[in-house]
Each structure stands twice: as structure tokens, then as C-alpha cells.
Amino acid sequence: MNKVKLTLCCLLLLSINICSAQEVTLRYIRKHTDMAMDLSKQWGIPTSIILGVSTLESGSGTSLNCRQLNNYFGVKGRNHLKKRHTKYKQYASAEASFSDFCGILSRKRFYPKLKNNMDYRLWLKDMNKSKYSSAQEIWVHRIKMIITEYELYKLDVKQPEPEPDNSQPAQNGPPLPNKS
């Protein structure tokens, strides 16, 4: 009987921890969605990629590197920590970290062909080919799980083509008369 009670208590605690972790992730995603969508429009990178990678790499904002360095993407570089030696880059803010991530992707070979393509699977495939992460297939699988579990793909909106400038007359002749 005691083993049954102990097992039930353990299962209850486990389910509470899982619910708590999901809640932390949902809060993280809500907090950073607007910024990620703005960066998606600016850089032509799917919002799901920006949020999915940052969610994994920052532990939904709970990792030590995220909290101490504002490093949401596991980017390596210089930092100014005195008490802890680390190879990860320090940022002034979350915004700086998110912008740097987009800049890093924009310098990859695959970027020109994928820019404004909102298919996160293609981005993950090419990021994996370019060895963005040393964990490769496992990393891709984890990002896909985050994107699908939290339905981040619904945030990927194809950017509209710029409207033609109709203020100038057509080059093939004078403007057509107004038929009002």
C-alpha cells in the first residue's frame, strides 16, 4: 500500500512539473512573439524559427546564459562575466540577442534563397546542413517539436509583395482618364 501511495505522489509531482514547464514556455512565447514577428518582417525569417530556436536555446528564458548574458540563442563570443568563465556572447538586451541571431542567419549561404519563405522545415533543413548546431538532427527534432507543440507555424505569415508605385504615370503612355 505504501508503494502505491509513493508511486501516486511521484506521478502527481511529475505532472505538476510538466504543467509548470509548459506554462513557463507559454509565458516566454507570449512575451517574445511581437518582437519575433517584427524581426520576421524585417529579415524574412519565419517567426516560428526565431521563437523555436530561442525557446530551445534559452530554456524558455530560464537558462543561466539567458539570465546572465541576455543570450537567447547560444551564440558564442565575448562576455564580461568576472565570476564565471563561459564561451557565450553577452548582449545588452533580449532585443540585441534576437537581432544578432537574425543577422547571423542572414550571413549564411542559404539565406538569399530562403528569405521570405515561411516554411520552417526548409529553414531547419538548411540550418542543419550548414551545421548551425553541433547537435544537428536532435536539435532539428527538438525545434520541430517546439514549433508544432506550441503551433508557432501559425505565426508565419508570408510577407506581402510591395505595392507598385501608382503615383507615376505609366511609361507606355499618358494616364487613363478618370471615368467618373
C-alpha positions, 0 to 999 in steps of 0.5 A: 500500500505504501508503494502505491501511495509513493508511486501516486505522489511521484506521478502527481509531482511529475505532472505538476512539473510538466504543467509548470514547464509548459506554462513557463514556455507559454509565458516566454512565447507570449512575451517574445512573439511581437518582437519575433514577428517584427524581426520576421518582417524585417529579415524574412525569417519565419517567426516560428524559427526565431521563437523555436530556436530561442525557446530551445536555446534559452530554456524558455528564458530560464537558462543561466546564459539567458539570465546572465548574458541576455543570450537567447540563442547560444551564440558564442563570443565575448562576455564580461562575466568576472565570476564565471568563465563561459564561451557565450556572447553577452548582449545588452538586451533580449532585443540585441540577442534576437537581432544578432541571431537574425543577422547571423542567419542572414550571413549564411549561404542559404539565406538569399534563397530562403528569405521570405519563405515561411516554411520552417522545415526548409529553414531547419533543413538548411540550418542543419546542413550548414551545421548551425548546431553541433547537435544537428538532427536532435536539435532539428527534432527538438525545434520541430517539436517546439514549433508544432507543440506550441503551433508557432507555424501559425505565426508565419505569415508570408510577407506581402509583395510591395505595392507598385508605385501608382503615383507615376504615370505609366511609361507606355503612355499618358494616364487613363482618364478618370471615368467618373 
